């Protein structure tokens, strides 16, 4: 068992802390947000993640997990300190590392015995060096420390499964002793461990996420060709996916990738490359294709309805993916704003994300279920592939719609079946 402090109780920090406690460690999660910490002490999660509430409850009751706003006591008690604070995107595309620097300073001034400082937040290459420099400058008690890069590869909606069943664990270290401690920490997960220097570990994270974004944009580009020649992108992806060199995952054509991580990491990687003198033009095209996919939804609606001004458009799905309430960089926000700019009236429903969407949208009617969205709408647009939408009573939906138009941005239905039911139906690349 290790004594661990996790600084930052957002998505990465809270899931990391809960899972490390589940592995038998004693973990204290620290955050400056008083309301968030008081909520966590009462069992109130700050975001939706399947299985997280139960895991937190279990480990709090077992005495392995606790929460605080005080950094001094949490750092002093810990052998390993994880930095899991936000690294938001600046206008330039680069990551804002002000919180990482501030936390590093606070850790340095507080620690009074040997520590391992682990950067878990997604950060640009060379951040580890800056953390090390910052801690050295502020190391009040002149204690030994090591800095580690240990990037996370958790997907929202499946974060607990991803942590507990990783494809690989990447650890960037500078000393054999720290490498052994980190190896022991993750030993219960029985996963391959990639041991590197700090810079390589930092680069693996951005390289991985940017490649996934590239894969999504690639299949969306193929989907646009499929529509022009009468091919089916789902079968194209299936044929590609059987090739072990390619694989089927992330070859789902649709409205494009969203969420805070992929969009931010692609922009950050472009800026990282630019800073070292390389124009990562390939990733600029990835972004361009992703933006194009969102405009395609509006174009398909125009083709089906002619003018959008005054039309009522129903939106099913607001979160950037199922099983999360996260709407940061979600395609839904962009698409809805484009439709509003053309004078359309918007009705929406999402099983989890409607409260958070209110921070980003105005003049939108929030509905209690998909059928309320469909009632009186001129078209229905599916943006997030929640299971609830896959099981809709389509006959009822058709009766409720003013015009039987469905634009399926996630290809959850089959075109032939939908046309047989009397819908004017368009998927992506089919």
C-alpha positions, -999 to +999 in steps of 0.1 A: +000+000+000+012+035-009+001+068+005-009+089-025-021+125-030-040+134-061-040+172-067-071+181-089-104+163-086-117+167-121-123+138-145-088+125-146-080+132-109-111+118-094-111+086-115-073+082-109-078+086-072-107+063-069-090+036-090-058+038-070-078+034-038-095+004-053-061-012-058-055-010-021-037+023-017-046+051+007-055+081-014-064+117-006-079+138-034-073+175-031-090+204-049-093+241-043-130+240-053-147+239-019-181+231-033-168+202-053-150+187-023-179+192+000-201+175-026-177+146-028-177+142+009-215+138+007-212+113-022-222+138-049-201+134-081-191+166-100-197+148-134-213+116-147-190+086-152-205+050-151-195+031-120-176+061-104-201+069-077-202+033-065-164+031-065-160+063-045-186+053-020-170+019-015-135+032-009-145+061+013-163+036+035-132+014+035-111+043+047-089+042+016-102+074-001-108+109+013-112+145+001-097+178+012-091+214+001-059+216+020-028+209+001-003+210+030-016+180+049-023+159+018+011+164+003+030+159+037+012+125+042+019+113+006+048+094-008+035+099-044+018+131-055-002+130-088-007+164-106-041+161-123-050+198-128-066+212-160-045+223-190-070+243-211-063+254-246-052+289-253-062+308-284-029+300-300-037+263-296-010+256-270-019+242-236-022+267-207+001+253-180-004+280-154-022+256-130+006+230-134+032+256-125+011+269-095+006+234-081+043+225-086+052+256-065+028+247-038+040+211-036+076+222-034+069+247-006+049+221+014+069+188+011+092+181+039+104+146+030+112+126-002+085+127-029+077+113-063+058+140-083+038+125-112+025+146-140-008+129-150-024+158-168-020+159-206+009+183-211+033+192-239+067+176-241+093+193-219+067+201-192+085+176-169+116+196-171+097+228-162+081+210-132+115+198-120+129+233-124+100+249-106+102+225-077+139+230-073+134+268-071+107+264-045+121+234-025+119+251+009+130+221+029+156+210+003+142+174+002+149+148-025+123+143-052+118+127-086+095+138-114+076+112-134+055+114-166+026+090-164+000+100-191-036+088-188-054+070-216-089+070-201-119+076-223-149+094-208-178+070-204-154+040-199-128+057-177-129+032-149-126+002-172-098+019-191-078+025-159-083-010-145-078-027-178-052-007-197-037-016-230-004-003-217+010+019-189+035+045-199+060+057-173+087+083-180+113+083-152+149+094-144+158+070-116+157+032-112+143+036-077+113+056-089+109+032-118+106+003-094+081+021-071+059+030-101+061-005-115+050-019-081+021+006-079+007-006-112+016-043-108-020-053-098-032-042-132-011-069-150-006-047-180+025-040-203+046-012-189+065+010-213+094+026-194+109+056-211+125+090-203+101+118-194+101+135-228+092+102-247+063+095-223+049+131-227+051+127-265+033+093-265+001+109-252-002+136-279+010+112-306-017+087-296-046+111-293-037+129-326-035+096-344-070+086-332-083+120-344-066+114-377-083+080-380-117+095-374-112+123-399-099+098-425-130+076-423-151+108-425-133+118-457-140+083-471-176+087-461-179+118-482-165+099-512-190+070-505-219+094-508-207+106-541-203+072-557-230+052-540-209+031-516-215+022-480-189+036-455-199+010-429-189-018-452-158+000-463-148+004-426-155-033-420-134-043-449-106-021-437-109-031-401-102-068-407-067-058-417-047-062-385-025-033-394-055-010-394-082-023-370-118-014-368-118+009-338-123+047-345-134+040-381-170+051-374-181+078-398-202+106-384-203+142-373-167+141-363-148+139-331-156+160-301-148+163-264-121+182-246-092+158-251-090+151-288-097+186-300-073+201-275-045+176-280-045+179-318-043+217-315-016+214-288+005+189-309+003+213-339+017+240-317+044+217-301+056+209-336+055+245-347+076+255-317+104+230-327+102+242-364+079+216-380+046+224-398+023+195-389+002+201-419-014+166-417-031+175-384-043+208-398-062+188-424-076+165-397-091+196-381-104+209-414-122+176-421-137+175-386-151+210-391-165+201-425-184+171-410-204+194-388-213+217-417-224+186-436-253+180-412-266+215-418-262+210-456-282+177-454-310+195-435-311+222-462-314+195-489-343+178-471-362+209-459-352+236-484-352+267-461-343+263-425-356+297-413-386+291-390-383+254-392-383+233-360-353+210-357-351+183-331-317+173-318-311+139-301-279+139-282-258+167-268-228+151-251-198+145-274-202+107-269-225+083-250-222+076-212-209+111-203-224+145-196-194+163-212-203+188-239-170+205-242-161+207-279-192+186-286-204+186-323-239+193-310-230+228-298-215+238-331-243+223-352-270+239-331-254+274-333-251+270-371-288+261-373-298+290-351-278+313-373-301+302-402-332+310-382-342+274-371-359+267-338-342+241-318-356+214-294-331+190-277-329+160-255-300+141-239-301+116-211-273+132-191-260+164-206-288+190-207-279+208-175-243+213-187-254+224-222-273+254-207-239+270-201-232+270-239-266+275-256-294+300-255-330+299-269-332+262-269-362+241-258-351+213-235-374+182-237-381+153-213-377+125-238-370+119-276-407+118-284-413+153-271-384+164-293-400+148-323-435+162-317-441+190-343-405+190-355-397+193-392-367+171-389-348+150-363-310+150-361-292+122-342-258+135-329-249+112-300-254+074-303-270+068-269-286+033-266-319+050-258-320+064-294-312+030-310-344+016-294-368+043-304-404+034-315-399+047-350-435+044-360-444+067-331-416+091-341-429+093-377-464+101-364-451+129-342-428+146-368-443+173-389-421+160-418-407+125-416-370+136-419-342+120-400-305+130-404-286+103-386-252+117-377-240+084-361-254+058-386-274+040-359-302+030-383-301+012-417-311+034-447-332+006-464-352-001-433-358+036-426-369+043-462-393+013-459-408+029-429-415+061-449-387+083-436-366+107-456-335+094-441-298+103-445-269+089-427-232+096-432-214+080-461-243+056-469 
